[in-house]
Amino acid sequence: MKISNWAAAVSLLGILGGCASDLIHVKPGSESVALADPGQVKGCESKGTITVSVLANVGFINRSVKDVDANLLQLARNGAVDAGGDTVVKGPRPDIGKRTFDIYKCRP
């Protein structure tokens, strides 16, 4: 009986880890926020910087870096909408699950 409880707990954590990406809210307008390289924003107006973070681990299950980065980018795009920006540029990532983005207004 103990093995089946342990297997159920592992399954639940796996499901929760897979669903974590679905928990990030997609703010209206964020789908039009571009991801650019630093050299592409030279003529743009800076709207500030945002540091975002998400869970990189659910229990003892490590989420994939790809999924974590996708969540971080979505949060940055949401923040750009709030700041009046239309473009984000990746900044430092001190840890998996945390990243800084610069926000710019590049389009009229």
RODO-2510 file (C-alpha; in nm, 4 decimals, decimal comma):
residues 108
     n   res          X          Y          Z
     1     m     0,0000     0,0000     0,0000
     2     k     0,2849     0,2413     0,0754
     3     i     0,4314     0,1946    -0,2735
     4     s     0,1004     0,2858    -0,4390
     5     n     0,0743     0,6013    -0,2247
     6     w     0,4266     0,6985    -0,3233
     7     a     0,3504     0,6310    -0,6927
     8     a     0,0355     0,8441    -0,6695
     9     a     0,2311     1,1299    -0,5126
    10     v     0,4966     1,1133    -0,7861
    11     s     0,2266     1,1106    -1,0538
    12     l     0,0534     1,4098    -0,8977
    13     l     0,3786     1,6072    -0,8843
    14     g     0,4456     1,5229    -1,2483
    15     i     0,1014     1,6430    -1,3481
    16     l     0,1399     1,9626    -1,1474
    17     g     0,4816     2,0252    -1,3019
    18     g     0,3381     1,9874    -1,6499
    19     c     0,0457     2,2168    -1,5723
    20     a     0,2579     2,4934    -1,4211
    21     s     0,2992     2,6511    -1,7657
    22     d    -0,0778     2,6730    -1,8008
    23     l    -0,1035     2,8788    -1,4827
    24     i     0,0667     3,1860    -1,6341
    25     h    -0,1951     3,4434    -1,7323
    26     v    -0,1701     3,5763    -2,0891
    27     k    -0,2546     3,9446    -2,0645
    28     p    -0,4469     4,0897    -2,3618
    29     g    -0,1975     4,2610    -2,5945
    30     s     0,0996     4,0592    -2,4706
    31     e     0,0959     3,8399    -2,7813
    32     s     0,2111     4,1418    -2,9854
    33     v     0,5100     4,2184    -2,7594
    34     a     0,8267     4,1306    -2,9525
    35     l     1,1419     3,9675    -2,8180
    36     a     1,4469     4,1499    -2,9563
    37     d     1,8241     4,1475    -2,9271
    38     p     1,9991     4,4488    -2,7669
    39     g     2,1173     4,5799    -3,1046
    40     q     1,7624     4,5927    -3,2370
    41     v     1,6351     4,8501    -2,9850
    42     k     1,8818     5,1355    -3,0370
    43     g     1,6151     5,3784    -3,1626
    44     c     1,3504     5,2702    -2,9129
    45     e     1,2259     5,4428    -2,5993
    46     s     1,3189     5,2646    -2,2770
    47     k     1,0213     5,1866    -2,0559
    48     g     1,2212     5,0333    -1,7726
    49     t     1,3248     4,6942    -1,6485
    50     i     1,1296     4,4068    -1,5015
    51     t     1,2530     4,1073    -1,3048
    52     v     1,0239     3,8070    -1,3212
    53     s     1,0338     3,4688    -1,1531
    54     v     0,8538     3,1340    -1,1685
    55     l     0,8909     2,7969    -1,0012
    56     a     1,1718     2,5945    -1,1548
    57     n     1,0899     2,2940    -0,9366
    58     v     0,7598     2,1454    -0,8279
    59     g     0,8359     1,9328    -0,5263
    60     f     1,1409     1,7324    -0,6247
    61     i     1,0528     1,7478    -0,9971
    62     n     1,2690     1,9870    -1,2011
    63     r     1,0774     2,1679    -1,4750
    64     s     1,2435     2,1917    -1,8151
    65     v     1,4494     2,5039    -1,8800
    66     k     1,2476     2,5547    -2,2003
    67     d     0,9171     2,5630    -2,0080
    68     v     1,0588     2,7873    -1,7357
    69     d     1,2000     3,0304    -1,9948
    70     a     0,8661     3,0371    -2,1803
    71     n     0,6907     3,1313    -1,8557
    72     l     0,9474     3,4020    -1,7811
    73     l     0,9034     3,5487    -2,1292
    74     q     0,5240     3,5521    -2,0927
    75     l     0,5509     3,7325    -1,7600
    76     a     0,7886     3,9859    -1,9191
    77     r     0,5456     4,0393    -2,2075
    78     n     0,2648     4,0930    -1,9560
    79     g     0,4840     4,3469    -1,7755
    80     a     0,5640     4,5253    -2,1017
    81     v     0,1915     4,5725    -2,1644
    82     d     0,1565     4,7277    -1,8165
    83     a     0,4558     4,9581    -1,8801
    84     g     0,3368     5,0710    -2,2232
    85     g     0,6084     4,8803    -2,4075
    86     d     0,5950     4,6634    -2,7156
    87     t     0,9367     4,4965    -2,7073
    88     v     1,1429     4,3103    -2,4467
    89     v     1,5125     4,2219    -2,4394
    90     k     1,6449     3,9364    -2,2255
    91     g     1,8771     4,0410    -1,9477
    92     p     2,0628     3,8524    -1,6768
    93     r     1,9367     3,5201    -1,5421
    94     p     2,0860     3,4839    -1,1939
    95     d     1,9062     3,1523    -1,1388
    96     i     1,6868     2,9136    -1,3334
    97     g     1,3381     3,0522    -1,2760
    98     k     1,4411     3,4180    -1,2544
    99     r     1,5336     3,6672    -1,5273
   100     t     1,5526     4,0411    -1,5894
   101     f     1,4110     4,1938    -1,9085
   102     d     1,4444     4,5472    -2,0454
   103     i     1,1222     4,6930    -2,1817
   104     y     1,1074     4,9243    -2,4844
   105     k     0,8546     5,1115    -2,6961
   106     c     0,9711     5,0672    -3,0551
   107     r     0,6534     5,0979    -3,2617
   108     p     0,4447     5,4133    -3,2982
***
